[in-house]
Amino acid sequence: DPDWRCYFGSIQNLYQKHPVKIDIAGTVETIAEITAEKLYEVYNVFYNLNNMILCVAGNVTVDGVLKVADKMLKPCEKKEIKKAAEKFMKANSDDVIDEMSATEEIVEEYLEQTFPVSMPLFNLGFKEKADKPLNEKQLACTDILLSALASNTSILYRNLMDSNLINSSFSYELFEGPGYCSVIFGGESRAPKQAAEMIKQYISDIK
């Protein structure tokens, strides 16, 4: 999937050590280790009634819903979920702190791959400091800022469109989680480098 490769290429270029750079499908080595028993173990841990929330809307009663749920859902043993991200953070605290603090240290500034696509795809990422999770106010402010900066009603979007540097596939997102935080712009462009330069220049001017 060219779009997925473009997206993960940008993440792999932004992060040197953090496991977020590893494609969620795994590596050739980790996939080779998968057995039927391991798949069943994962299924029974995650697809478990103790991890489920049931939301129901409509002309129903609580007693009626519970009656159907008790009939259809089989009791199961509670399983503990161990979060790999937290385990990684504790086990590699020094390396992770260095990785999170080094906002300027990326792997490569530019990566290009070849796929049979009708229009080139691009991602432009900005690595942020991630020494602690963003709070609700910071998340809301970032959402508002990105909307004002690059939504389809923004000056940047109009300039990119008028210059024929993007089409309606242009998007942006905050990529954030334990120990990582980036802002990523992306889309289709006949001139990806020019589109990236216009975005960077516009952000610089706004600042």
N, C-alpha and C positions, 0 to 999 in steps of 0.2 A: 504494500500500500504506500504509494509515494508520499501522500500527505502525512502518514504516520512516521515514515522514515525522516521526513523533513522536520517534524516536530521533535522526535527523539534525537535527531542529529543536533538540534540546537541545545537540548538539555545536556547531552553528552559533552558538548563544547563548553557549557557554562560551569560544569562541576567536575572536579578532578577526582575526589575521593568519595563523595556522598553517594550512598546506594541508590538514590533517586535516579541516577544516570543509567541504571540497569533497566533495560526493557522489561516490562512486567511479564512478558511471555517467557522470560528467563534466558539462559544461555544454552548453547548446544550441550555443555557439560551437565548443567542442572536438569535439563529436560531428559537427558539419557538416564538420570537416576530415578525417574518417576516409575513407580510400580502401581499395580492395581490396588494393593493394600494401602499405599500412601494416598491415593485418590479417595478411597473410601474413608480414610481417617480424616482428611480435610473436609470432605462432605459432611460427615457426622458431627464435626466440631462447629462448622460455620452454619450449615443448614439445620439448625437445632432450635427447638421451641424456646429454649432459654435465651436465645439471641433474637427472638422475633417480636415485632410489635405489630399488632393487628389493628388497623383503622377501618371503621365501617361508617358509611353515611347512607341515609335513606330512611324509608318508613319501616324501621325495625325497632326491636326492644333489646335491651342488654341481655335479658334472660333468653330471648330467642337466639341471639347470636352465640351466646355461650353454649347453648344446647347443641347447635350445629357444630361449633368448634370442638366441643368435647367428644362428639361422635366421630368427626373426621380426623382430628389430630391425635396422633398416638403419643403417649408420654415417653420421654427419653431422658437419659442420664445427662446431667449438666456437665458441660465440658469447659475447661478454662482456655481462654484465648490469650496467647502470649504475643504482645505487639513487638514485631521485629525492629521497628524504628526506635522504640524506647530502649530495647536491649542493645542495639547498635550504638546509640548515643552514650549509654553508660559504659560500654566496653571500650569505646574509642573516644573518650571525652576530649583528650588533648588534640587529637587529629581533627575531630569534628569542630572544635572551637576554632582551630586554625583555618579550617575550610570555610566556616561560616563567616569569620572575620575578614578573610581575604576577598573582599568584594571585587577587587580589580583583577584577581588572578583567575583567568579562565584557561581552558585547554588550548583552543584555537580561536582566532577571530573570525575565520571564514572556513566553511566546509561546503563542498559541492558534490552532488551525486547525480548520476545519469539514470533516468527512467523514461520509458516511452509515454510521455504526457503531451497533451495538446497545448498546455500553457505551463511555463515554469512556476514552481511553488517556492515561497520563501518564508522564513521565520527570522525575526530580529528580536534578540533577547537582551534584557538588562538585568544583571545580577544584583540583588539587594543584600544588605546585611541581614543575617537571620539568627542573631544570638538569642532571641526569644520570640515566641509566637506573637503575631499581630493580635491586638485586642479588637473588640467589636467596632469601636470607634475608628480605629485605623483601617479596618477592612471596609467600613462604609465610606470613609473619606477617599480611599483608593478607588473604590468603585465609581464614586462621583467624579473624581479627577480623570480617570480613564475615559469615562463617558463624555465629559466635556472636551477632552483632548482628541479622541479618535473615533467617536461614534459617527454614524452616517449623516449626522447634522452638523458635524464639526468642520472648521475651516481646513484642518489637515486632510480630512477625507475628501473634501471638495477639491483641494489643490492636487491631491494624488489622482483623483478621477479626471480632472481637467487636463492634467499632464499625461493622461493615458498610461499611468504607471500601475494602476490596480483596476480590478473590477469589483463587483458587489460581494465577492467572497472575502473581502478584507475583514479581519477580526482582531481582537486583543483580549488578553486575560491576565489575571494575577495567578501565578503558579506558586502556591505557598503551602508549606507543611513543616513537620519537625526538622529543623536545621536547614531548610532551604526556602528561598523566596526570590522570585524573578517576575518581571513583567515581560510578556511576549506578544509581539505583534506579528501578524502573518496573513498570507493570502496568495493570490495568483498575480503574477506580473510578468510582462514581456521584458522588463528591465529591473530585476530584483535589486541590484546594487544601487541603482538610481533611486528606487523607492525607499530603500533603507537609508540612504543619505538624506533624502527629503524629510523622513521621519525624525532622524537624529537632529537635523538642523532646526526643524520646527520646535522640538522639545527644548533645544538650546536657547532659541529665541524666546520661548515662553518663560523659561527660568530667568 
